Amino acid sequence: MGKTKILIVDDHRVVIEGIKSALSVYPDLEIVGEALNGHQAIKKVKSLSPDIVIMDISMPDLNGIDATLQIKKMEPNIKIIIFTMYSNREYIIDLYKAGISSYILKKEPMSELV
């Protein structure tokens, strides 16, 4: 089996770099791309075919919730991990209904994301 391909979506480059750094020690994971908003995420999912998308909620142009809904419609088997600072119960419920695989708060240790 090949490497698990990951797309990181967050509007803060420092977060993207932190995730990349944390995941770089795992040889079975490959960061195939990054996106700064939901529109870019949808385009990158189409072009890069990642296995997993690590997605923030609050982003300009198209937020993570709407991007998740669109991505899951076109790629129902893709795994989406929401990585956010928002612990709003409605977000969590709506996103699980949309088919996300996990919801992780940014205040948690990076090991939770891994």
Phi and psi restraints in degrees (value plus and minus 20) as a CYANA .aco file:
   2 GLY   PHI     -98.3   -58.3
   2 GLY   PSI    -194.8  -154.8
   3 LYS   PHI     -91.4   -51.4
   3 LYS   PSI     131.4   171.4
   4 THR   PHI    -101.1   -61.1
   4 THR   PSI     102.4   142.4
   5 LYS   PHI    -110.7   -70.7
   5 LYS   PSI     110.9   150.9
   6 ILE   PHI    -143.8  -103.8
   6 ILE   PSI     115.8   155.8
   7 LEU   PHI    -131.0   -91.0
   7 LEU   PSI     109.4   149.4
   8 ILE   PHI    -125.6   -85.6
   8 ILE   PSI     108.4   148.4
   9 VAL   PHI    -145.7  -105.7
   9 VAL   PSI      91.6   131.6
  10 ASP   PHI    -180.6  -140.6
  10 ASP   PSI     125.0   165.0
  11 ASP   PHI    -105.4   -65.4
  11 ASP   PSI     -16.4    23.6
  12 HIS   PHI    -135.1   -95.1
  12 HIS   PSI      94.9   134.9
  13 ARG   PHI     -79.9   -39.9
  13 ARG   PSI     -53.4   -13.4
  14 VAL   PHI     -83.4   -43.4
  14 VAL   PSI     -54.9   -14.9
  15 VAL   PHI     -88.5   -48.5
  15 VAL   PSI     -65.2   -25.2
  16 ILE   PHI     -78.1   -38.1
  16 ILE   PSI     -67.5   -27.5
  17 GLU   PHI     -83.1   -43.1
  17 GLU   PSI     -58.5   -18.5
  18 GLY   PHI     -84.0   -44.0
  18 GLY   PSI     -63.5   -23.5
  19 ILE   PHI     -84.4   -44.4
  19 ILE   PSI     -65.8   -25.8
  20 LYS   PHI     -77.8   -37.8
  20 LYS   PSI     -64.1   -24.1
  21 SER   PHI     -83.3   -43.3
  21 SER   PSI     -65.2   -25.2
  22 ALA   PHI     -84.6   -44.6
  22 ALA   PSI     -55.9   -15.9
  23 LEU   PHI    -106.7   -66.7
  23 LEU   PSI     -35.1     4.9
  24 SER   PHI     -84.1   -44.1
  24 SER   PSI     -40.3    -0.3
  25 VAL   PHI    -101.4   -61.4
  25 VAL   PSI     -23.8    16.2
  26 TYR   PHI    -122.9   -82.9
  26 TYR   PSI      86.2   126.2
  27 PRO   PHI     -85.7   -45.7
  27 PRO   PSI     -38.5     1.5
  28 ASP   PHI    -108.4   -68.4
  28 ASP   PSI     -19.0    21.0
  29 LEU   PHI    -132.1   -92.1
  29 LEU   PSI     119.3   159.3
  30 GLU   PHI    -151.6  -111.6
  30 GLU   PSI     101.7   141.7
  31 ILE   PHI     -99.6   -59.6
  31 ILE   PSI      91.6   131.6
  32 VAL   PHI    -114.9   -74.9
  32 VAL   PSI     -34.6     5.4
  33 GLY   PHI    -198.1  -158.1
  33 GLY   PSI     153.7   193.7
  34 GLU   PHI    -164.1  -124.1
  34 GLU   PSI     134.0   174.0
  35 ALA   PHI    -161.8  -121.8
  35 ALA   PSI     128.8   168.8
  36 LEU   PHI    -121.3   -81.3
  36 LEU   PSI     -25.3    14.7
  37 ASN   PHI    -179.1  -139.1
  37 ASN   PSI     154.4   194.4
  38 GLY   PHI     -84.4   -44.4
  38 GLY   PSI     -57.4   -17.4
  39 HIS   PHI     -82.1   -42.1
  39 HIS   PSI     -65.8   -25.8
  40 GLN   PHI     -82.5   -42.5
  40 GLN   PSI     -58.7   -18.7
  41 ALA   PHI     -79.9   -39.9
  41 ALA   PSI     -65.7   -25.7
  42 ILE   PHI     -81.7   -41.7
  42 ILE   PSI     -65.0   -25.0
  43 LYS   PHI     -81.9   -41.9
  43 LYS   PSI     -62.5   -22.5
  44 LYS   PHI     -89.7   -49.7
  44 LYS   PSI     -55.2   -15.2
  45 VAL   PHI     -81.5   -41.5
  45 VAL   PSI     -62.8   -22.8
  46 LYS   PHI     -83.7   -43.7
  46 LYS   PSI     -62.6   -22.6
  47 SER   PHI    -106.5   -66.5
  47 SER   PSI     -48.8    -8.8
  48 LEU   PHI    -124.6   -84.6
  48 LEU   PSI     -37.0     3.0
  49 SER   PHI      28.0    68.0
  49 SER   PSI      37.5    77.5
  50 PRO   PHI     -90.1   -50.1
  50 PRO   PSI     138.3   178.3
  51 ASP   PHI    -104.4   -64.4
  51 ASP   PSI     -52.9   -12.9
  52 ILE   PHI    -153.1  -113.1
  52 ILE   PSI     119.8   159.8
  53 VAL   PHI    -137.6   -97.6
  53 VAL   PSI     105.2   145.2
  54 ILE   PHI    -118.2   -78.2
  54 ILE   PSI      93.9   133.9
  55 MET   PHI    -143.1  -103.1
  55 MET   PSI     111.2   151.2
  56 ASP   PHI    -101.4   -61.4
  56 ASP   PSI     143.7   183.7
  57 ILE   PHI    -113.0   -73.0
  57 ILE   PSI     -74.0   -34.0
  58 SER   PHI    -108.1   -68.1
  58 SER   PSI      85.3   125.3
  59 MET   PHI    -164.6  -124.6
  59 MET   PSI     135.3   175.3
  60 PRO   PHI     -92.3   -52.3
  60 PRO   PSI     142.7   182.7
  61 ASP   PHI      52.1    92.1
  61 ASP   PSI     -79.9   -39.9
  62 LEU   PHI    -166.1  -126.1
  62 LEU   PSI      98.7   138.7
  63 ASN   PHI     -94.2   -54.2
  63 ASN   PSI     150.6   190.6
  64 GLY   PHI     -86.2   -46.2
  64 GLY   PSI     -49.7    -9.7
  65 ILE   PHI     -86.6   -46.6
  65 ILE   PSI     -71.7   -31.7
  66 ASP   PHI     -86.0   -46.0
  66 ASP   PSI     -58.1   -18.1
  67 ALA   PHI     -83.8   -43.8
  67 ALA   PSI     -62.0   -22.0
  68 THR   PHI     -78.9   -38.9
  68 THR   PSI     -67.1   -27.1
  69 LEU   PHI     -78.4   -38.4
  69 LEU   PSI     -64.5   -24.5
  70 GLN   PHI     -88.7   -48.7
  70 GLN   PSI     -61.8   -21.8
  71 ILE   PHI     -84.5   -44.5
  71 ILE   PSI     -64.0   -24.0
  72 LYS   PHI     -85.6   -45.6
  72 LYS   PSI     -49.7    -9.7
  73 LYS   PHI     -87.7   -47.7
  73 LYS   PSI     -60.6   -20.6
  74 MET   PHI    -106.5   -66.5
  74 MET   PSI     -46.7    -6.7
  75 GLU   PHI    -155.2  -115.2
  75 GLU   PSI      56.9    96.9
  76 PRO   PHI     -81.1   -41.1
  76 PRO   PSI     -43.8    -3.8
  77 ASN   PHI    -110.8   -70.8
  77 ASN   PSI     -24.9    15.1
  78 ILE   PHI     -88.1   -48.1
  78 ILE   PSI     123.3   163.3
  79 LYS   PHI    -113.1   -73.1
  79 LYS   PSI     108.3   148.3
  80 ILE   PHI    -139.3   -99.3
  80 ILE   PSI     105.5   145.5
  81 ILE   PHI    -129.6   -89.6
  81 ILE   PSI      98.9   138.9
  82 ILE   PHI    -104.0   -64.0
  82 ILE   PSI     106.7   146.7
  83 PHE   PHI    -146.1  -106.1
  83 PHE   PSI      81.7   121.7
  84 THR   PHI    -165.9  -125.9
  84 THR   PSI     148.4   188.4
  85 MET   PHI    -114.5   -74.5
  85 MET   PSI     -26.8    13.2
  86 TYR   PHI    -109.0   -69.0
  86 TYR   PSI     103.0   143.0
  87 SER   PHI    -126.2   -86.2
  87 SER   PSI      -0.9    39.1
  88 ASN   PHI     -79.0   -39.0
  88 ASN   PSI     101.5   141.5
  89 ARG   PHI     -76.4   -36.4
  89 ARG   PSI     -59.1   -19.1
  90 GLU   PHI     -84.1   -44.1
  90 GLU   PSI     -60.3   -20.3
  91 TYR   PHI     -78.3   -38.3
  91 TYR   PSI     -68.6   -28.6
  92 ILE   PHI     -81.3   -41.3
  92 ILE   PSI     -68.0   -28.0
  93 ILE   PHI     -82.0   -42.0
  93 ILE   PSI     -68.7   -28.7
  94 ASP   PHI     -81.7   -41.7
  94 ASP   PSI     -60.3   -20.3
  95 LEU   PHI     -91.1   -51.1
  95 LEU   PSI     -58.0   -18.0
  96 TYR   PHI     -85.4   -45.4
  96 TYR   PSI     -56.5   -16.5
  97 LYS   PHI     -83.6   -43.6
  97 LYS   PSI     -52.0   -12.0
  98 ALA   PHI     -95.6   -55.6
  98 ALA   PSI     -32.3     7.7
  99 GLY   PHI      85.9   125.9
  99 GLY   PSI      -0.5    39.5
 100 ILE   PHI     -86.8   -46.8
 100 ILE   PSI     139.5   179.5
 101 SER   PHI    -112.8   -72.8
 101 SER   PSI     -49.8    -9.8
 102 SER   PHI    -179.3  -139.3
 102 SER   PSI     136.5   176.5
 103 TYR   PHI    -153.2  -113.2
 103 TYR   PSI      91.9   131.9
 104 ILE   PHI    -143.0  -103.0
 104 ILE   PSI     113.1   153.1
 105 LEU   PHI    -104.2   -64.2
 105 LEU   PSI     121.8   161.8
 106 LYS   PHI     -85.2   -45.2
 106 LYS   PSI     -37.2     2.8
 107 LYS   PHI     -97.5   -57.5
 107 LYS   PSI     -32.8     7.2
 108 GLU   PHI     -95.4   -55.4
 108 GLU   PSI     140.2   180.2
 109 PRO   PHI     -84.4   -44.4
 109 PRO   PSI     131.5   171.5
 110 MET   PHI     -78.0   -38.0
 110 MET   PSI     -45.5    -5.5
 111 SER   PHI     -80.8   -40.8
 111 SER   PSI     -46.6    -6.6
 112 GLU   PHI     -85.2   -45.2
 112 GLU   PSI     -60.7   -20.7
 113 LEU   PHI     -87.6   -47.6
 113 LEU   PSI     -63.6   -23.6
